[in-house]
Each structure stands twice: as C-alpha cells, then as structure tokens.
Amino acid sequence: MPISNTKSWWFQSRFRRRLIFVYLPAVLIPLLGYLLWSPGKNITNGKYDRKQNGIWLSHGWLGDDLWFEKYKKQDQLDAYRGHQAISKLIGQLQEHHITDLFPHLCPTSVSGELPGVDYEQSQRFLALANANGMSVMPWIGGVYKKHCFPSRTTWRERFVKSVVALLKQHPQLAGVQLNVEPWPSGNRDMLALLDELNAAIPQGKLLSIAAYPPPTHWQPAPEVHWDQTYYQQVAKRADQMVPMMYDTGIKYSKPYELLMRQWTREVLTWGSPTPTLLGLPAYDDAGVAWHDPTVENLHHALRGIHAGLNDLDDADKQNYQGISVYCHWEMTDEKWNVLHREFRIRR
C-alpha cells in the first residue's frame, strides 16, 4: 500500500475511533437510563384495593329490545336476559370487589329523552345487585352536539325530566352517571346541566361523572381534557368522579405509566373531597390513533396509578375509592387474571 494511502487510512481509522468514543456513550447512556427508568410501581399486596371498585357495563343489562333491534344485535339478547345471566354477572363482579355498576343507557335522543329500559329485566337486575351491596348508576348521555345539546334550554329540561322519571320508576337505582363525549373544558352549559340535575333528582340519589383527565402535551386536545379550575367546578357538583384515564395516543408504555402516575396525583387532589374511581382501560381498539392496547392496558395503567397513589400522603388520597374498568364486555380471563394478580383483588 502506498505511504500516502496508508496515512489516509490511518487518519480515517483514528477519526472513526474518536467518533465511537465520543458519540457511542452519548447514545448508550440515555438508552441505558431509559431501560433502567421505572416510572410505574408494581404492588401486589392489595394495598390499594378498597373493595369499592367500578365497571362500565353494556346496554343489554337494562335496555329494552328496541335498542337491540336498532343496532341489529337481537342475537345477543339471551346473554343478558333472565335471572341466570344476571346472577352469573353479579357473582363475577362480587369476586373482584366491584360494587359500582355503570350499565350503558345511551345515547339520549336529540330532544333529550333517555333510551327505553326493559322494566322486568331492570327489576331483576336491580334486585340482585342491591341484595349483594352493589350500586347501579346507569351511564347516560351521548355525543356532544350529536345527541347532547346542553346549550339548548329545552334539551336540558327534557333530559333532566327523563332522568328524574327513570329514578322514580326504578327507586332501587343509586343514581346516574353522566357521560358526554367530548366535553370541552370550561363549558358553562354543562355546568348549568349539572346544577339542574342536582336540583331535580330525588334526594339521596348520586350524580356520578365520567370525567376527563388533566391536560397533557401527549394529546393537547381541550375537548377531552379539563384544566384544574374546571375539574374542580365539576367535582363540586358531583357525588362521584370517574376520570377516563386512557385514549392518550401514547405509543410507549413507560411514558403512559408516567402520565398515569401524574394524573392519579392530580385528579385526586383536584377533585377532593369528592369520591373518585380511577378509570382504567381494558379494551382493544387496535388500529386507531388515540389508543394502542399494547400500551394502554390494565398492566401499565395499574403500575402508573400505584406509583401515583404511593406518591401521595394519606390525607391527599382520602377521596380515592378505587378503580373502574372500561369495559366489562371486553374483559377476558387473561385480563381478569391481570386485575387479580396486579391489583390483588383477593378471591
């Protein structure tokens, strides 16, 4: 090899070595830091299972046959109807310390009326649930400006009237859960609706809210996140807050665990003293931008909330009631096992 080529090769080789020594640590150290970083916490001793957890249920447990006909789901009716089906559900929920049930009763009509319920089915369901110490609060509402028009006085009046009629027809109901999606932060019309509901519903009935978590740079959409002021305004009008802590669009598990940790601290302190269930994802909306089931799942959500609860003093989490699972119809044996193993809901 000519001397000039040898020198050139030597200088190039030396330059490459310098690049490796300078830049390789700059890559490896952050990578190692990320691998060692553990924003979540695995707690398996039942420390945060207060045996007052919740779950969102499907329409069939209370809804009448018209809903099944409208959505062409008549073949599913037998899975809900009758004492045996209800007894099986109640037994399963009891086993996992789930006490607060939110059966779907959506969407409201554009004029404000709730969907119909099957009277006999509802009576059977409520009798068995109440006998086992469970609180049933139908999940009511719908899509903002498609089904729900809180800016219209007539819509609010009919909606409130329909809610009152439901609670009077079925006094065994513990109350209702309002779920309007999306629900923009700062919306005064929704606050007016809450005030009107509180003034009208029978004494002793609960108003639960499917709430929105605090803002995050991961998903800067004001229609699905509430700032601190608005969260507190809603919580003051509610008997229970159930923030929906999912649909973030995050694609990596550790950032999601960190966000769940932060949200747990925020929603409990912002919403105090209103009792709070932390809404966790157990569904598989794969292929959509806002949800990755390999990231947003019970395992990572539980790690995040455990870390968040651990960060708080006892005084700052007195309003923590438990968790609420979305949703029952997508729970599998594997997911129930995750809940049992990592939340330690003792059988």
C-alpha positions in Angstrom: 0.0 0.0 0.0 1.4 3.4 -0.9 2.5 5.6 2.0 0.0 8.3 1.2 -2.8 5.8 1.2 -1.5 4.3 4.5 -1.6 7.7 6.2 -5.1 8.4 4.8 -6.3 5.1 6.1 -4.7 5.7 9.5 -6.3 9.1 9.9 -9.7 7.9 8.8 -9.4 4.9 11.2 -8.4 7.3 14.0 -11.3 9.6 13.2 -13.7 6.7 13.3 -12.4 5.6 16.7 -12.8 9.1 18.1 -16.4 9.2 16.8 -17.1 5.9 18.5 -15.6 7.1 21.8 -17.4 10.4 21.7 -20.8 9.5 20.3 -21.4 5.9 21.5 -21.6 6.9 25.2 -24.0 9.7 24.2 -26.3 7.1 22.7 -25.8 4.3 25.2 -26.1 6.3 28.4 -29.6 7.7 27.6 -30.6 4.3 26.3 -29.4 2.6 29.5 -31.2 5.3 31.5 -34.4 4.6 29.7 -34.1 0.8 30.2 -33.5 1.4 34.0 -36.2 4.0 34.3 -39.3 2.7 36.1 -42.0 5.4 36.4 -44.6 2.8 37.4 -44.7 0.6 40.5 -45.8 -3.0 40.9 -47.8 -3.5 44.1 -49.4 -6.9 44.6 -50.3 -6.9 48.3 -53.8 -5.4 47.9 -52.7 -2.1 49.4 -54.9 0.0 47.2 -57.9 -2.3 46.8 -60.6 -0.7 48.9 -63.2 -3.2 47.7 -65.4 -0.5 46.2 -64.4 -0.6 42.5 -66.5 0.1 39.5 -67.1 -1.1 35.9 -68.8 0.0 32.8 -71.4 -2.5 31.6 -73.1 -3.0 28.2 -76.6 -1.8 27.2 -78.3 -5.2 27.5 -78.5 -5.3 31.3 -81.1 -2.6 31.4 -82.0 -1.6 27.9 -85.2 -2.6 26.1 -85.4 -4.7 22.9 -85.7 -1.6 20.6 -82.0 -0.8 21.1 -81.1 -4.3 20.0 -83.3 -4.1 17.0 -82.0 -0.7 16.0 -78.4 -1.9 16.1 -79.2 -5.4 14.8 -78.0 -7.2 17.9 -81.1 -9.3 18.6 -78.8 -12.4 18.7 -77.2 -11.0 21.9 -80.3 -10.7 23.9 -80.1 -14.1 25.6 -76.7 -13.2 27.1 -78.4 -10.6 29.3 -82.0 -11.7 29.9 -83.1 -13.7 32.9 -82.1 -14.5 36.4 -79.3 -16.9 35.4 -77.4 -14.4 33.3 -77.7 -11.7 35.9 -76.7 -14.0 38.7 -73.6 -15.0 36.8 -72.5 -11.4 36.2 -73.1 -10.4 39.8 -71.1 -13.3 41.1 -68.2 -12.4 38.8 -68.2 -8.8 39.9 -68.5 -9.7 43.6 -65.5 -12.0 43.2 -63.4 -9.0 42.1 -64.7 -6.4 44.6 -66.7 -4.4 42.1 -69.5 -2.6 43.7 -70.4 0.4 41.4 -72.0 -0.6 38.2 -72.5 1.7 35.2 -74.8 0.0 32.7 -75.0 1.7 29.3 -78.2 3.7 28.7 -77.1 5.9 25.8 -77.5 7.8 23.6 -80.1 10.2 24.6 -82.4 11.4 21.8 -81.7 14.7 20.1 -84.7 16.1 22.1 -83.3 14.9 25.4 -85.1 11.6 26.3 -83.2 8.6 27.6 -83.5 5.3 25.8 -86.1 2.9 27.0 -85.5 0.2 29.6 -86.9 -3.3 29.9 -88.9 -3.0 33.1 -88.9 -6.6 34.2 -85.2 -7.1 33.3 -84.3 -3.9 35.2 -86.2 -5.0 38.3 -84.5 -8.4 38.3 -81.1 -6.8 37.8 -81.5 -4.2 40.5 -83.0 -6.6 43.0 -80.0 -8.9 42.7 -77.4 -6.2 42.5 -78.8 -4.4 45.6 -79.1 -7.6 47.5 -75.3 -8.0 47.1 -74.5 -4.5 48.2 -73.9 -3.0 44.7 -74.8 0.5 43.5 -76.3 0.7 40.0 -75.9 4.1 38.2 -76.9 3.9 34.5 -74.4 5.5 32.1 -76.4 8.3 30.3 -75.5 11.0 27.8 -74.1 10.6 24.3 -72.0 12.5 21.8 -71.8 16.3 22.3 -73.7 18.2 19.6 -74.9 15.0 18.1 -77.1 13.6 20.9 -76.4 16.2 23.6 -77.2 19.9 23.3 -76.6 21.5 26.7 -76.7 25.0 25.2 -80.4 24.5 24.5 -82.7 25.1 27.4 -85.4 22.8 26.1 -82.9 20.0 25.6 -81.7 20.3 29.2 -85.2 20.4 30.6 -86.3 17.3 28.7 -83.1 15.5 29.6 -83.4 16.3 33.3 -87.1 15.3 33.2 -86.2 12.0 31.6 -83.6 11.3 34.3 -86.0 12.1 37.1 -88.6 9.8 35.6 -86.1 6.9 35.4 -85.1 7.3 39.0 -88.7 7.5 40.2 -89.7 4.5 38.1 -86.7 2.5 39.5 -86.1 3.7 43.0 -83.6 0.9 43.5 -81.1 2.8 41.3 -78.4 4.5 43.3 -78.3 7.4 40.8 -76.9 8.0 37.3 -73.6 8.6 35.7 -73.3 11.4 33.1 -71.0 10.7 30.2 -70.9 13.3 27.4 -68.1 12.9 24.8 -66.4 15.1 24.1 -66.9 17.6 26.9 -64.9 20.7 26.4 -63.1 22.2 29.4 -64.7 25.4 30.6 -68.1 24.6 29.1 -70.6 26.6 31.2 -73.7 24.9 29.6 -72.6 21.6 31.0 -72.2 23.2 34.5 -75.7 24.5 34.2 -76.9 21.0 33.3 -75.2 19.6 36.4 -76.9 22.3 38.6 -80.3 21.4 37.1 -79.8 17.7 37.6 -78.8 18.2 41.2 -81.8 20.4 41.9 -84.2 17.9 40.3 -83.2 14.3 41.1 -84.7 12.7 44.1 -82.9 13.2 47.5 -80.3 10.7 48.2 -79.6 9.8 44.6 -76.0 10.1 43.3 -74.7 12.1 40.4 -71.6 10.3 39.1 -69.5 11.9 36.3 -67.4 10.1 33.7 -64.8 12.9 33.9 -61.8 14.0 31.8 -58.2 13.9 32.9 -55.9 16.9 33.1 -54.2 18.4 30.0 -51.1 16.7 28.7 -48.6 17.5 25.9 -49.1 14.0 24.6 -52.6 14.8 23.5 -53.2 18.6 23.5 -57.0 18.4 22.8 -59.0 20.7 25.0 -62.3 18.9 24.3 -61.1 15.8 26.1 -59.0 17.3 29.0 -60.1 19.5 31.8 -57.9 22.2 33.4 -57.7 22.4 37.2 -60.3 25.1 37.6 -62.9 23.3 35.5 -62.2 19.9 37.1 -62.8 21.4 40.5 -66.0 23.1 39.3 -67.4 19.8 38.0 -66.2 17.9 41.2 -68.1 20.4 43.4 -71.3 19.5 41.6 -70.7 15.7 41.6 -71.1 12.9 44.1 -68.5 10.8 42.4 -65.8 11.5 39.8 -64.6 8.7 37.4 -61.9 10.2 35.2 -61.4 8.3 32.0 -57.6 7.8 32.0 -57.0 6.5 28.5 -57.2 7.4 24.8 -53.9 9.3 25.1 -52.4 8.3 21.8 -49.1 7.3 23.6 -47.1 4.6 21.8 -44.7 3.7 24.5 -45.5 2.0 27.9 -43.2 3.9 30.2 -44.5 7.4 29.2 -48.0 6.1 29.7 -47.2 4.8 33.1 -45.6 8.2 34.0 -48.8 10.0 32.7 -51.0 7.7 34.8 -48.8 8.4 37.8 -49.2 12.2 37.3 -52.9 12.0 36.5 -53.5 10.0 39.7 -52.0 12.6 41.8 -53.8 15.4 40.0 -57.3 14.1 39.8 -57.3 13.1 43.5 -56.0 16.4 44.8 -58.1 18.5 42.3 -61.3 16.6 43.0 -61.0 16.4 46.8 -63.2 15.6 48.7 -65.4 14.1 46.0 -65.1 10.2 46.0 -63.1 9.2 42.9 -62.7 6.0 40.9 -59.8 5.9 38.5 -61.0 4.8 35.1 -58.6 2.2 33.5 -58.6 0.7 30.0 -59.3 -2.9 29.3 -60.4 -2.6 25.7 -58.7 -3.3 22.4 -59.3 -0.5 19.9 -56.3 -1.5 17.8 -55.6 0.5 14.7 -56.8 3.9 15.9 -54.6 6.9 16.5 -55.8 7.5 20.1 -55.4 4.1 21.6 -52.7 1.4 21.5 -53.9 -1.7 23.5 -50.3 -2.9 24.0 -49.6 0.4 25.9 -53.0 1.4 27.3 -53.9 -1.7 29.2 -54.6 -2.8 32.8 -51.0 -3.8 33.4 -49.4 -0.4 32.6 -52.3 1.6 34.0 -52.1 -0.2 37.3 -48.4 0.4 37.5 -48.9 4.1 37.0 -51.7 4.5 39.5 -49.9 2.5 42.1 -46.9 4.8 41.8 -49.2 7.9 41.9 -51.0 6.6 45.0 -47.7 5.9 46.6 -46.6 9.5 46.0 -49.5 10.9 47.9 -49.9 11.3 51.7 -52.9 9.6 53.2 -54.6 13.0 53.7 -54.2 13.7 49.9 -55.9 10.5 48.8 -58.8 10.2 51.3 -61.2 10.6 48.3 -59.7 7.6 46.5 -62.4 5.0 46.2 -60.8 2.5 43.9 -60.6 1.8 40.1 -63.2 1.5 37.4 -62.7 -0.8 34.5 -63.7 0.1 30.9 -65.2 -2.2 30.0 -66.9 -5.4 31.1 -67.7 -6.7 27.6 -64.1 -6.7 26.6 -62.8 -8.4 29.7 -61.2 -11.8 29.1 -59.9 -14.5 31.6 -56.4 -13.1 31.0 -57.5 -9.6 31.8 -59.3 -10.7 35.0 -56.2 -12.5 36.0 -54.1 -9.3 35.5 -56.5 -7.5 37.7 -56.3 -10.2 40.3 -52.6 -10.6 40.2 -51.5 -6.9 39.9 -54.2 -5.2 41.9 -54.6 -8.2 44.3 -58.3 -8.3 44.4 -58.5 -11.3 46.7 -60.9 -14.1 45.8 
